[in-house]
């Protein structure tokens, strides 16, 4: 009978059985990998051990705290804030950006950098986008790259602005449709009607109902919010100071979808709200994805209100606003 040879066990496997925890070897492996940038196969060859053992030693070095990994970037705090926002307000996604702005225009421009990328990730062919208006959304759309889409439409969620200067500054639906190669639809009524009766006359029209129903069938809504002082409806001169002061006294904390809301995101009982043409908060919830792009100290209370009420599924904001939202308490 042929003589059987003794099987040879690889040296690195014998070493594994001999040593419960070869710390010095693990340190050498970790230094080669993390500090010298050597590949795992190179480390195995230079130390005379198998690549599988290199992988195991690297993993155990992490577990035992021999190796710790830190991400050294100011953006790391933003990632953590975004995760906390998403958890706190049950959001599908949150994006937090750095901002060093002292005025609304600069803040809107900085916010638009993060928001434009976020929006393009959400846009798909054959979808309908509902869009609000304001300085922030105008900056967002201007920042977006032109992309080729198919079957996309853009629908305004609020009535139309009537002054050319206001349209140029605040209205973004036309430009968004151009950037996406999409069809654009507008609610055929002014954002602020002369009276409650004239509003009813407008919204009872068949054409209005067609466009309104199209807005409610949107797959994605992109909106912003106005603080009490910074609401677009005031900046555009659509209400006078007496109406603004009266809304303030009635408990308004901000403006959402053109409507003044209180600290619980309820539409306040006020004459100005009875003349506004927009998608209502209840109907807004029929849109499955609802993205808020907004930031600023004056908007924190209103933002907290709509987030707490579950009116939003996604948020893009800046670091200071995110921190303020997480720390905010209703007075």
Secondary structure, DSSP 8 states (H G I E B T S, - for coil): ----------HHHHHHHH-S--HHHHHHHHIIIIIS---HHHHHHHHT--HHHHHHHHHHHHHTTSS------THHHHHHHHHHHHHHTT-SEEEEE----SSHHHHHHHHHHHHHHHHHHH--TT-EEEE--SHHHHHHHHHS-----SS-EEEESB-B--SHHHHHHH--HHHHHHHHT-EEE--SSBSB-SSHHHHHHHHTSHHHHHHHHHHHT-SEEEE-EEETTT-HHHHTT-S-HHHHHHHHHTT--EEETTEEE-TTS-B---TTGGGB-B--HHHHTTSSEEEEE---GGGHHHHHHHHHTT--SEEEEEHHHHHHHHH----
